[in-house]
Amino acid sequence: MNKFYHDNGPHIKSPYNTSKMMKHLIIALFPIIIFSVYKNGILPYSRGYGTLLSAFRPLIMILLGMLTSLISETLFIYFVLKIKDKEKLITHLKYSYAIFPGLFLALTIPINTPYSILIVGAMVATIIGKMLFGGFGFNIFNPALVGNLFIISAYYSNIAIQGGYLNKLELDTITQATPLTNLQNLNYIDTYQNIVTPFGNLWNFLTGMIPGTIGETSAILCLLGLIYLLFTKVITWHIPIIYLATVFILTSFIGYYHDLGIWYPLFHLLSGGLIFGAIFMATDPVTSPTTPIGQAIYALGLGFLTVIFRFLTSYPEGVLTAILTMNMFVFIIDKLGVKVRFNLKKLSIPLAILILIIGTTTYYVATNINKKVTDQNFNVIDVTEIDNQVIYTVTHKAYHGLIKAKIEIDDNTGKITTIDILEQNEYVWNQIEEHNYIDKLIQQQHNLDDLDTISGATYTANYLKQMVIKTLKEYSQNR
């Protein structure tokens, strides 16, 4: 006689259905992975930068991240959960999708992340971000983003020494780390020429030929992935579309307030990991709401926080912290989504409050962002006038701390006569000296925009150039 059992819901669906979803996810990611290998490995190698091994570095990092997550979870299951039966262990791994934390982590970190740091990050993502919460289906934070946050917080200086987000070709051709870092250095409001042109045009942003993480730069491939995931019903439209629309609307208002064109919100959409995060990270079924209304609220919060983090904090990206922050509120949002599902009137007051907060905060950002008259990267310590010489003692942000310099300007001609470096901690300073870059700054001070940086010391050379440009600007404003 058959026995029937009952239990409280909700129930996890068949693992075979989840397996199909994960297969579709891999298919959607495949073009992005291929592009990342081409952009960050094969293209630089074909232009004479790097070795044959470095041409496949992106693929090695992706495979290493996946392998580390698989091994980490296997060891956790064997030694902590005490599942030592081979068949049960394999079954557990098969339906826990162990490779995904390492896969997504590798796609969301800089290309110059050392392999050892990637391994540590993948272990953190898998063990702390996933297994300590109970494994697949129980984690409240996106595991890959937990690992990403750990890497950026603990090891970013090490990554920056290796070249940061720039592949070997970009290190020799681009003077800024990423478009969003450049935007932050410009105090967020500037012209198309200063914000977009240093990286090409918006077509470069759409195709992904800009500096960024390994797998997040190609907006067009991410959007193709979105279409595929919607068509296969792996995800719904609510989170990615509302998330992106919120960022577009809020940055449109900020841009409109400062008489900037439609390119400004498009720049925000196409920069950093926003589109990749909205499609592949924010839609994680375990760490996002389940109800349509809950997903809409969640996406609205993601868009709002991304804009706030980009404009009001020292972190120019915003997507990672926005998703992790909203992950904490998924339980509450789901409760609200269930309550108002059949009675939308109950949503009116919370929604009105949320819109009021978003509106007033965005207005504050728009009206105050240009009041940041002091450059956070540049500081004038002292100004001394001796005879016809105006002597500026200044500091400027660099890779490792600050560059401190004494810059003398002839008051008769308005030109720099000497630049003395008082303090610096740059590991590539020998290249600055070998190329006589300080003398070149003095010689070409009338046209510094056309002065090339130094291959292998791109960041340091650019910081020096910016320091001179800003000193001359400070001088002209006060004479």
Summary of the structure (lengths in Angstrom):
residues: 479
radius of gyration: 25.2
end to end distance: 98.1
largest distance: 107.0
contacts: 1576
relative contact order: 0.08
helix: 61%
strand: 8%
